[in-house]
Amino acid sequence: QARFRGHKERKSFQRKREAKEKEKAEQMLKEDEKPTESKSATDDENDKEDEAKAAVVLQSNFRGYKERKKFKE
């Protein structure tokens, strides 16, 4: 059972990754069509900070999920 669940999760992650890559490719094509917009350095820094905060939140949520799952079993 554990092997099957692992197999199922890996397939699900692969599908999600492929969808994300496809979405990125489409987004890049759209950006190429748009006239170039210049971003300031502060916007880039803010984006990186926001991305880091979001990553921390996602990671903590996943850790909590894993702990709750352990208690269920």
C-alpha positions, -999 to 999 in steps of 0.1 A, spaced: 0 0 0 28 24 9 45 18 -24 13 25 -43 7 57 -24 43 68 -32 38 59 -68 5 78 -69 21 109 -53 51 109 -76 28 108 -106 8 136 -92 39 157 -86 51 150 -121 17 161 -136 18 193 -115 54 200 -125 46 195 -162 15 217 -159 37 244 -142 63 242 -169 37 245 -196 22 275 -179 56 291 -176 63 285 -213 30 301 -222 37 330 -199 71 335 -214 55 336 -249 30 362 -237 58 383 -221 77 382 -254 47 396 -272 42 424 -247 62 456 -250 91 455 -226 83 470 -193 112 480 -170 110 469 -134 128 488 -108 153 471 -84 130 476 -55 102 457 -72 126 428 -78 137 429 -41 100 430 -29 92 401 -52 120 380 -38 110 389 -2 74 380 -9 85 347 -26 106 338 4 78 345 29 54 324 8 79 296 7 82 297 45 45 295 49 42 266 25 69 247 42 55 252 76 20 242 64 35 210 49 54 202 81 22 206 101 4 184 77 30 157 81 29 159 119 -9 156 119 -7 127 95 17 109 119 -7 113 148 -36 98 127 -16 67 120 
